């Protein structure tokens, strides 16, 4: 019974990571619909963080189980999670995406699983097993094939600086995944994430308020409003919620490895909505990536005799 329940929880966690990275994969292109033509990156971040903070804090009215008091010793970790997982992470990513192309951004984000594994080895004393090494190699190989050979790159205004911002964002997010892991085991994920976003909002507000006030909402059509809603609800609210849920059950390295799927989902979205061809390169790259995720997440499970 325990083994079956454990497997069901692991399946749900993997499905949560699949859904989160599906939205992330789409977000690279959707964000470009309104940024920077209608919204500057820091103003966009303030919109994301402010609205999602409100959505997460609605859980406070869900009953006593959603009002757990945070231990005093955990506040330092919560503040660090807010800095690395919300403020620094989102500001650097949108600043980078504003300057570089979606294809470059997705390539730079591939450093996240490697960084997560290295930070987890140092901070959580996780072992960098042979399976994880094989998975990392396969995932990186497949994703590099996809982003370099799978399609033409969009024009970037300053690719080098943008790529550096995205790389720093990947580092920040990797640190967040590792330091958030112990909190996920101690508290309900929704309690942790609502505090992380509220504290993160305090850091983001001074940077984003000027660009937010400059937005001319009269220029927005239904498509632009839909793009903003998708980024806020799908690419922020659900992705953070599902990632934080998965971290209770799976290792940070496994959660980080799912980033390899983002270029795959981005390619599939392009096939169905933008009539791009599903080439053999994309299919082969997808096989590499899925196999890589399997090896990174593979673990031995003891069976009761």
Helices and strands as residue ranges (DSSP letters): H 2-30, G 31-33, H 41-57, G 58-62, G 64-66, G 72-74, H 75-82, I 83-87, H 88-99, H 102-108, H 111-123, H 130-149, H 159-186, H 189-213, G 217-219, H 222-229, I 230-238, H 239-246, H 252-257, G 258-260, H 261-274, H 280-297
